[in-house]
Amino acid sequence: MRQTASGSRLLLPVKDKARLWLAILGLTAIGLLAAGCGRPQPASRPFTIVTSFYPVYVTTVNVTGGIDGVDVVNMASPQTGCLHDYQLTPADLRKIERADVVVINGAGMEGFLDKLLSERPGLGLIDASRGIDLITDDKGEVNPHVWLSISLAIRQVENIAAQLAGADPAHAEQYRRNADTYIARLASLREEMHAAVDRLPERRIVTFHEAFPYFAREFNLLVAAVVEREPGSQPSAGQLAEIIDLVNREHIRAIFAEPQYPPQAAEVIAGATGARVYMLDPVVTDDPAVADAERYITAMRSNQRVLVEALQ
């Protein structure tokens, strides 16, 4: 129905009414589409991986490098060191809350996470030490410092890549490809270090704490004594006297401290024996001058140079 200029009304035929409604509907649809194109669409949420501490973060960064839609977040500060007696912080809990998977070293390193993970059964857990032959001490306690053997670091890369591929199938091939590239670099590093270290005449070392049994096994070294069984637990006067006696008796010339701990106890032994203090890096803290993805290889090459100097 329409009005003329004089105000009288005209009735539209049924066919014309149908055409009018179709026109109206078409214009409405075009307007909605235009409005939709003008608004930003929400981005899909990235697949979020939380790593427990720095060595696991370095490995995971290499496995996930360059993959769009994957975020890697480290939980403990890269200056924390090993997670002995670590306490979760509110910031840690927030990171884990938004995680799709959590990557841990395993072998007992992250015992403080057990209760939290049991309360979130749907959260994916990736254990980097799965299936690895672990070293135990004379008290039956497992040593978790697996990554300091290059051969076992390669196993950890394989474990992380395989378990990430299962948890995030959309990026499975990229995880495997990155893992293969990093493993090739680690294998080359292993060959280089064995060529340098295997020929050294001295095989006995005194280390600062229990970080290096896997490293020693990799390179056929003998850990003759450990200065501090647990970081922060200063040896007693009797324990120091025993180590000093051993170093003198066995003519050990090198004591290895670690850059993240005060070396006073090692220096006391060195002063009483004439041995020299060197630094071995267990790769548990970052180095602002080195990219995270390169940190392990750079640190192990530095350890190689230290061993060659100390054990000639």
VONU-304083 format. One record per residue (C-alpha): residue number from 1; chain; x, y, z. Coordinates in steps of 0.5 Angstrom, whole numbers, m for minus. Each point is the difference from the previous one (the first is absolute). Layout:
<pts>
+-----+------+-------+-------+-------+
: pos : unit :    c1 :    c2 :    c3 :
+-----+------+-------+-------+-------+
: NUM :    A :     X :     Y :     Z :
...
+-----+------+-------+-------+-------+
</pts>
This chain:
<pts>
+-----+------+-------+-------+-------+
: pos : unit :    c1 :    c2 :    c3 :
+-----+------+-------+-------+-------+
:   1 :    A :     0 :     0 :     0 :
:   2 :    A :     3 :     7 :    m2 :
:   3 :    A :    m3 :     7 :     1 :
:   4 :    A :     0 :     5 :    m6 :
:   5 :    A :     2 :     8 :     0 :
:   6 :    A :    m8 :     1 :     2 :
:   7 :    A :     0 :    m5 :     6 :
:   8 :    A :    m4 :    m5 :    m3 :
:   9 :    A :     3 :    m7 :     1 :
:  10 :    A :     1 :    m5 :    m6 :
:  11 :    A :     0 :    m8 :     2 :
:  12 :    A :     6 :    m4 :    m3 :
:  13 :    A :    m1 :    m6 :    m4 :
:  14 :    A :     3 :    m6 :     4 :
:  15 :    A :     5 :    m1 :    m5 :
:  16 :    A :     3 :     7 :     2 :
:  17 :    A :     0 :    m1 :     7 :
:  18 :    A :     4 :    m7 :     0 :
:  19 :    A :     5 :     4 :    m4 :
:  20 :    A :     0 :     6 :     5 :
:  21 :    A :     1 :    m5 :     6 :
:  22 :    A :     6 :    m4 :    m4 :
:  23 :    A :     3 :     7 :    m1 :
:  24 :    A :     0 :     2 :     7 :
:  25 :    A :     3 :    m7 :     2 :
:  26 :    A :     5 :     1 :    m5 :
:  27 :    A :     2 :     7 :     3 :
:  28 :    A :     0 :    m3 :     7 :
:  29 :    A :     5 :    m6 :    m2 :
:  30 :    A :     5 :     5 :    m3 :
:  31 :    A :     0 :     5 :     6 :
:  32 :    A :     1 :    m6 :     5 :
:  33 :    A :     6 :    m3 :    m4 :
:  34 :    A :     3 :     7 :    m1 :
:  35 :    A :    m1 :     1 :     8 :
:  36 :    A :     4 :    m7 :     1 :
:  37 :    A :     5 :     2 :    m5 :
:  38 :    A :     2 :     6 :     4 :
:  39 :    A :     1 :    m3 :     7 :
:  40 :    A :     6 :    m4 :     2 :
:  41 :    A :    m1 :    m7 :     0 :
:  42 :    A :     2 :    m3 :     7 :
:  43 :    A :     7 :    m4 :    m1 :
:  44 :    A :     0 :    m7 :     1 :
:  45 :    A :     4 :    m2 :     7 :
:  46 :    A :     7 :    m2 :    m1 :
:  47 :    A :     2 :    m7 :     3 :
:  48 :    A :     4 :     2 :     6 :
:  49 :    A :     6 :    m4 :     3 :
:  50 :    A :     2 :     1 :     7 :
:  51 :    A :     7 :    m3 :     2 :
:  52 :    A :     2 :    m1 :     7 :
:  53 :    A :     7 :     3 :     0 :
:  54 :    A :     6 :     3 :    m5 :
:  55 :    A :     3 :    m6 :    m3 :
:  56 :    A :    m7 :    m3 :    m2 :
:  57 :    A :    m2 :     7 :    m3 :
:  58 :    A :     7 :     0 :    m4 :
:  59 :    A :    m2 :    m7 :    m3 :
:  60 :    A :    m7 :     1 :    m1 :
:  61 :    A :     1 :     7 :    m3 :
:  62 :    A :     5 :    m4 :    m5 :
:  63 :    A :    m6 :    m5 :    m2 :
:  64 :    A :    m5 :     5 :    m1 :
:  65 :    A :     4 :     6 :    m3 :
:  66 :    A :    m3 :     4 :    m6 :
:  67 :    A :    m7 :    m4 :     1 :
:  68 :    A :    m6 :     5 :    m1 :
:  69 :    A :    m6 :    m1 :     6 :
:  70 :    A :     5 :    m3 :     5 :
:  71 :    A :     2 :     4 :     6 :
:  72 :    A :     6 :    m3 :     5 :
:  73 :    A :     0 :     3 :     7 :
:  74 :    A :     5 :    m1 :     5 :
:  75 :    A :    m3 :    m1 :     7 :
:  76 :    A :     6 :     1 :     5 :
:  77 :    A :     4 :     6 :    m1 :
:  78 :    A :     6 :    m1 :    m5 :
:  79 :    A :     5 :     2 :     6 :
:  80 :    A :    m3 :    m5 :     5 :
:  81 :    A :     5 :    m6 :    m1 :
:  82 :    A :    m2 :    m7 :     1 :
:  83 :    A :    m7 :    m1 :     4 :
:  84 :    A :     3 :    m3 :     6 :
:  85 :    A :    m5 :     3 :     6 :
:  86 :    A :    m4 :     4 :    m5 :
:  87 :    A :    m7 :     3 :     2 :
:  88 :    A :    m5 :     2 :    m5 :
:  89 :    A :    m2 :     7 :    m1 :
:  90 :    A :    m7 :     3 :    m2 :
:  91 :    A :     3 :     2 :    m6 :
:  92 :    A :     2 :    m7 :    m1 :
:  93 :    A :    m7 :    m2 :     1 :
:  94 :    A :    m3 :     5 :    m5 :
:  95 :    A :     5 :    m3 :    m5 :
:  96 :    A :    m2 :    m7 :     1 :
:  97 :    A :    m7 :     2 :     0 :
:  98 :    A :     0 :     2 :    m7 :
:  99 :    A :     4 :    m6 :    m3 :
: 100 :    A :    m2 :    m5 :    m4 :
: 101 :    A :     6 :    m4 :     2 :
: 102 :    A :     6 :     0 :     5 :
: 103 :    A :     7 :    m3 :    m2 :
: 104 :    A :     4 :    m2 :     6 :
: 105 :    A :     7 :    m3 :     0 :
: 106 :    A :    m3 :    m6 :     4 :
: 107 :    A :     5 :    m4 :     4 :
: 108 :    A :    m3 :     3 :     7 :
: 109 :    A :     2 :     7 :    m2 :
: 110 :    A :    m7 :     3 :     1 :
: 111 :    A :    m3 :    m4 :     6 :
: 112 :    A :    m3 :     7 :     2 :
: 113 :    A :    m5 :    m1 :    m6 :
: 114 :    A :    m3 :    m7 :     2 :
: 115 :    A :    m5 :     3 :     4 :
: 116 :    A :    m2 :     5 :    m5 :
: 117 :    A :     0 :    m4 :    m6 :
: 118 :    A :    m4 :    m5 :     3 :
: 119 :    A :    m6 :     5 :     1 :
: 120 :    A :     0 :     1 :    m7 :
: 121 :    A :     0 :    m6 :    m3 :
: 122 :    A :    m2 :     3 :    m7 :
: 123 :    A :     6 :     3 :    m1 :
: 124 :    A :     6 :    m3 :    m4 :
: 125 :    A :     6 :    m2 :     3 :
: 126 :    A :     6 :    m1 :    m4 :
: 127 :    A :     6 :    m4 :     4 :
: 128 :    A :     7 :     2 :    m4 :
: 129 :    A :     3 :    m6 :     4 :
: 130 :    A :    m5 :    m5 :    m2 :
: 131 :    A :     4 :    m7 :    m1 :
: 132 :    A :     7 :     3 :     2 :
: 133 :    A :     4 :    m5 :     4 :
: 134 :    A :     1 :     5 :     6 :
: 135 :    A :     6 :     0 :     5 :
: 136 :    A :    m1 :    m1 :     7 :
: 137 :    A :     4 :     1 :     6 :
: 138 :    A :     3 :    m4 :     6 :
: 139 :    A :    m7 :     2 :     4 :
: 140 :    A :    m4 :    m2 :    m6 :
: 141 :    A :    m2 :     7 :    m2 :
: 142 :    A :    m1 :     1 :    m8 :
: 143 :    A :     5 :     6 :    m3 :
: 144 :    A :    m5 :     4 :    m4 :
: 145 :    A :     6 :     4 :    m4 :
: 146 :    A :    m1 :    m4 :    m6 :
: 147 :    A :     1 :     5 :    m5 :
: 148 :    A :     7 :     1 :     1 :
: 149 :    A :     2 :    m6 :    m4 :
: 150 :    A :    m1 :     2 :    m7 :
: 151 :    A :    m2 :    m7 :    m2 :
: 152 :    A :    m6 :     0 :     5 :
: 153 :    A :    m1 :     7 :    m2 :
: 154 :    A :    m2 :    m3 :    m7 :
: 155 :    A :    m4 :    m5 :     3 :
: 156 :    A :    m4 :     6 :     4 :
: 157 :    A :    m1 :     4 :    m7 :
: 158 :    A :    m3 :    m7 :    m3 :
: 159 :    A :    m5 :     0 :     6 :
: 160 :    A :    m2 :     7 :     0 :
: 161 :    A :    m1 :     0 :    m8 :
: 162 :    A :    m4 :    m7 :     0 :
: 163 :    A :    m4 :     2 :     6 :
: 164 :    A :    m2 :     7 :    m3 :
: 165 :    A :    m2 :    m3 :    m6 :
: 166 :    A :    m5 :    m5 :     3 :
: 167 :    A :    m3 :     6 :     4 :
: 168 :    A :     0 :     5 :    m5 :
: 169 :    A :    m1 :    m4 :    m7 :
: 170 :    A :    m1 :     6 :    m4 :
: 171 :    A :     8 :     2 :     1 :
: 172 :    A :     2 :    m7 :     0 :
: 173 :    A :     5 :     0 :    m6 :
: 174 :    A :     3 :     7 :     2 :
: 175 :    A :     2 :    m3 :     7 :
: 176 :    A :     3 :    m6 :    m3 :
: 177 :    A :     4 :     4 :    m6 :
: 178 :    A :     2 :     5 :     6 :
: 179 :    A :     2 :    m6 :     4 :
: 180 :    A :     4 :    m3 :    m5 :
: 181 :    A :     4 :     7 :    m2 :
: 182 :    A :     2 :     1 :     7 :
: 183 :    A :     2 :    m8 :     1 :
: 184 :    A :     5 :     1 :    m5 :
: 185 :    A :     3 :     6 :     3 :
: 186 :    A :     0 :    m4 :     7 :
: 187 :    A :     3 :    m6 :    m4 :
: 188 :    A :     6 :     5 :    m3 :
: 189 :    A :     1 :     3 :     7 :
: 190 :    A :     1 :    m7 :     3 :
: 191 :    A :     5 :    m2 :    m5 :
: 192 :    A :     4 :     6 :     1 :
: 193 :    A :     0 :     0 :     7 :
: 194 :    A :     2 :    m8 :     0 :
: 195 :    A :     6 :     2 :    m4 :
: 196 :    A :     2 :     5 :     4 :
: 197 :    A :    m1 :    m3 :     7 :
: 198 :    A :     1 :    m7 :    m1 :
: 199 :    A :     7 :     1 :    m1 :
: 200 :    A :     2 :     3 :     6 :
: 201 :    A :     4 :    m3 :     5 :
: 202 :    A :    m3 :     2 :     7 :
: 203 :    A :    m7 :    m3 :     1 :
: 204 :    A :    m1 :     1 :     7 :
: 205 :    A :    m5 :     7 :     2 :
: 206 :    A :    m2 :     3 :     6 :
: 207 :    A :    m7 :     3 :    m1 :
: 208 :    A :    m4 :     5 :     4 :
: 209 :    A :    m6 :    m3 :     1 :
: 210 :    A :    m4 :    m7 :    m3 :
: 211 :    A :    m1 :     3 :    m7 :
: 212 :    A :     5 :    m3 :    m4 :
: 213 :    A :    m1 :    m8 :     0 :
: 214 :    A :    m3 :     0 :    m6 :
: 215 :    A :     5 :     4 :    m3 :
: 216 :    A :     6 :    m4 :     3 :
: 217 :    A :    m3 :    m6 :    m3 :
: 218 :    A :    m1 :     3 :    m7 :
: 219 :    A :     8 :     1 :     0 :
: 220 :    A :     2 :    m5 :     4 :
: 221 :    A :     2 :     4 :     6 :
: 222 :    A :     1 :    m2 :     7 :
: 223 :    A :    m4 :     5 :     5 :
: 224 :    A :     5 :    m1 :     6 :
: 225 :    A :    m3 :     4 :     5 :
: 226 :    A :    m6 :     5 :     1 :
: 227 :    A :     1 :     7 :     4 :
: 228 :    A :    m7 :     1 :     1 :
: 229 :    A :    m5 :    m6 :    m1 :
: 230 :    A :    m6 :     5 :     0 :
: 231 :    A :     1 :     8 :    m2 :
: 232 :    A :     0 :     4 :     6 :
: 233 :    A :     2 :    m5 :     5 :
: 234 :    A :     7 :     2 :     2 :
: 235 :    A :     4 :    m6 :     1 :
: 236 :    A :     2 :    m1 :     8 :
: 237 :    A :     8 :     1 :     2 :
: 238 :    A :     0 :    m8 :     0 :
: 239 :    A :    m2 :    m1 :    m7 :
: 240 :    A :     4 :     6 :    m3 :
: 241 :    A :     6 :    m4 :     4 :
: 242 :    A :    m2 :    m6 :    m4 :
: 243 :    A :     0 :     3 :    m7 :
: 244 :    A :     7 :     4 :     2 :
: 245 :    A :     3 :    m7 :     2 :
: 246 :    A :    m3 :    m3 :    m7 :
: 247 :    A :     2 :     5 :    m4 :
: 248 :    A :     7 :     0 :     3 :
: 249 :    A :     1 :    m7 :     0 :
: 250 :    A :    m3 :    m1 :    m7 :
: 251 :    A :     4 :     6 :    m3 :
: 252 :    A :    m6 :     3 :    m3 :
: 253 :    A :     1 :     6 :    m3 :
: 254 :    A :    m7 :     3 :    m2 :
: 255 :    A :    m6 :     1 :     4 :
: 256 :    A :    m6 :     2 :    m4 :
: 257 :    A :    m5 :     6 :     3 :
: 258 :    A :    m6 :     2 :    m3 :
: 259 :    A :    m2 :     7 :    m3 :
: 260 :    A :    m6 :     1 :     4 :
: 261 :    A :     2 :    m2 :     7 :
: 262 :    A :     5 :     3 :     4 :
: 263 :    A :     7 :    m3 :     0 :
: 264 :    A :     3 :     1 :     7 :
: 265 :    A :     0 :    m7 :     2 :
: 266 :    A :     4 :    m2 :    m7 :
: 267 :    A :     5 :     5 :     2 :
: 268 :    A :     1 :    m2 :     7 :
: 269 :    A :     2 :    m7 :    m3 :
: 270 :    A :     4 :     3 :    m6 :
: 271 :    A :     4 :     5 :     5 :
: 272 :    A :     1 :    m7 :     5 :
: 273 :    A :     3 :    m4 :    m6 :
: 274 :    A :     2 :     4 :    m6 :
: 275 :    A :    m5 :    m2 :    m4 :
: 276 :    A :    m3 :     5 :    m5 :
: 277 :    A :    m8 :     2 :     0 :
: 278 :    A :    m3 :     0 :    m7 :
: 279 :    A :    m7 :     1 :    m2 :
: 280 :    A :    m5 :    m5 :    m3 :
: 281 :    A :    m7 :     2 :    m3 :
: 282 :    A :    m6 :    m5 :     1 :
: 283 :    A :    m4 :     5 :    m4 :
: 284 :    A :    m5 :     1 :     5 :
: 285 :    A :     0 :     8 :    m1 :
: 286 :    A :     0 :     4 :    m6 :
: 287 :    A :     5 :     5 :    m3 :
: 288 :    A :    m3 :     7 :    m2 :
: 289 :    A :     6 :     0 :    m6 :
: 290 :    A :    m2 :    m7 :    m3 :
: 291 :    A :    m7 :    m2 :    m3 :
: 292 :    A :    m4 :    m5 :     4 :
: 293 :    A :     0 :    m5 :    m6 :
: 294 :    A :     7 :     0 :     0 :
: 295 :    A :     2 :     0 :     8 :
: 296 :    A :     1 :    m7 :     0 :
: 297 :    A :     5 :    m1 :    m5 :
: 298 :    A :     4 :     6 :     2 :
: 299 :    A :     0 :    m2 :     7 :
: 300 :    A :     2 :    m7 :    m2 :
: 301 :    A :     6 :     3 :    m4 :
: 302 :    A :     2 :     4 :     5 :
: 303 :    A :     0 :    m6 :     5 :
: 304 :    A :     5 :    m3 :    m5 :
: 305 :    A :     5 :     5 :     0 :
: 306 :    A :     0 :     0 :     7 :
: 307 :    A :     1 :    m7 :     1 :
: 308 :    A :     6 :     0 :    m5 :
: 309 :    A :     3 :     5 :     4 :
: 310 :    A :    m1 :    m3 :     6 :
: 311 :    A :     1 :    m7 :    m1 :
: 312 :    A :     6 :     0 :    m5 :
+-----+------+-------+-------+-------+
</pts>
